[in-house]
Amino acid sequence: MAIGSLIIMVGIFVLRTLPYIVFLDTIMIPVFCTSAVIFFNIVDWKILSNILISLGKESMNMWFLHALFFTAVTAVVCAPLMLWIAPKTLLIVVMIIVSYFLSRICSAVYNKL
């Protein structure tokens, strides 16, 4: 069951990189999320659990900050900083890392206030 849900998640992640597959997002995203929940309920990796908890704590700021890079208004200035990365899968990983560290900085500023 864990391997099947992992295969589904990887398959959807790979399919998402294809140019004309975006119209299936309304189907693929719920299937991906369900597969992820099944996978993480079966597999218990302490390191992965800690990473996901840390990302969850910063998720609101990360969501806001990633919008600075890809919203139509700010994308003219900010998107070229990220869009030089060619493979979309690598772009997603780099964007998660960048938005996480920017979020940690914002959280530190919020806590100082």
C-alpha positions as CSV (number, residue, x, y, z in Angstrom):
1,M,0.0,0.0,0.0
2,A,2.8,2.4,0.9
3,I,4.7,1.7,-2.4
4,G,1.5,2.1,-4.4
5,S,0.7,5.5,-2.9
6,L,4.3,6.6,-3.4
7,I,4.1,5.5,-7.1
8,I,0.9,7.6,-7.5
9,M,2.5,10.6,-5.9
10,V,5.7,10.4,-8.0
11,G,3.6,9.8,-11.1
12,I,1.4,12.8,-10.5
13,F,4.5,14.9,-9.7
14,V,6.1,13.9,-13.0
15,L,2.8,14.4,-15.0
16,R,2.5,17.9,-13.5
17,T,5.7,18.9,-15.4
18,L,4.1,18.2,-18.8
19,P,2.9,21.4,-20.5
20,Y,-0.8,20.7,-21.2
21,I,-1.7,18.6,-18.1
22,V,-2.6,21.6,-15.9
23,F,-6.3,21.2,-16.8
24,L,-6.3,18.0,-14.8
25,D,-5.3,19.7,-11.5
26,T,-8.8,19.4,-10.1
27,I,-8.5,15.6,-10.3
28,M,-4.7,15.2,-9.6
29,I,-4.4,17.4,-6.5
30,P,-7.0,15.5,-4.4
31,V,-5.5,12.2,-5.5
32,F,-2.0,13.4,-4.7
33,C,-3.1,14.6,-1.3
34,T,-4.9,11.4,-0.5
35,S,-1.9,9.3,-1.6
36,A,0.4,11.5,0.6
37,V,-1.9,11.0,3.6
38,I,-2.0,7.2,3.1
39,F,1.8,7.1,2.6
40,F,2.7,9.1,5.6
41,N,0.2,7.2,7.8
42,I,1.9,3.9,6.9
43,V,5.6,5.1,6.9
44,D,7.0,6.6,10.0
45,W,10.3,8.3,9.4
46,K,11.3,10.6,12.2
47,I,13.5,12.9,10.0
48,L,10.7,13.3,7.4
49,S,8.2,13.9,10.2
50,N,10.4,16.7,11.6
51,I,10.9,18.3,8.2
52,L,7.1,18.3,7.5
53,I,6.3,19.7,11.0
54,S,8.9,22.5,10.4
55,L,7.4,23.3,7.0
56,G,3.9,23.2,8.5
57,K,4.9,25.8,11.1
58,E,6.1,28.2,8.3
59,S,3.5,27.3,5.7
60,M,1.4,30.5,5.9
61,N,4.5,32.7,5.4
62,M,5.8,30.4,2.7
63,W,2.4,30.6,0.9
64,F,2.5,34.4,1.0
65,L,6.2,34.7,0.0
66,H,5.9,32.3,-3.0
67,A,3.1,34.5,-4.3
68,L,5.7,37.4,-4.5
69,F,7.6,35.3,-7.1
70,F,4.6,34.2,-9.2
71,T,1.8,36.7,-8.9
72,A,1.2,38.7,-12.1
73,V,1.9,42.1,-10.5
74,T,5.2,41.2,-8.9
75,A,6.3,38.4,-11.3
76,V,7.9,40.9,-13.6
77,V,10.5,41.8,-11.0
78,C,10.7,38.6,-8.8
79,A,10.1,35.7,-11.2
80,P,13.3,36.1,-13.2
81,L,15.2,35.4,-9.9
82,M,13.8,31.9,-10.0
83,L,12.8,31.1,-13.5
84,W,16.3,30.6,-14.7
85,I,16.1,27.1,-13.2
86,A,15.2,24.9,-16.2
87,P,13.6,21.7,-14.8
88,K,10.3,22.5,-13.2
89,T,10.8,19.9,-10.5
90,L,14.0,21.5,-9.5
91,L,12.3,24.9,-9.5
92,I,9.7,23.6,-7.1
93,V,12.3,22.3,-4.7
94,V,14.3,25.5,-4.9
95,M,11.2,27.6,-4.4
96,I,10.3,25.6,-1.3
97,I,13.7,26.0,0.1
98,V,13.9,29.8,-0.6
99,S,10.4,30.5,0.7
100,Y,11.2,28.4,3.8
101,F,14.2,30.5,4.7
102,L,12.5,33.8,3.8
103,S,9.7,32.6,6.0
104,R,12.0,31.9,8.9
105,I,13.4,35.4,8.6
106,C,9.8,36.9,8.6
107,S,9.0,34.7,11.7
108,A,12.0,36.0,13.5
109,V,11.0,39.6,12.7
110,Y,7.4,38.9,13.9
111,N,8.7,37.4,17.1
112,K,10.9,40.5,17.8
113,L,7.9,42.8,17.5
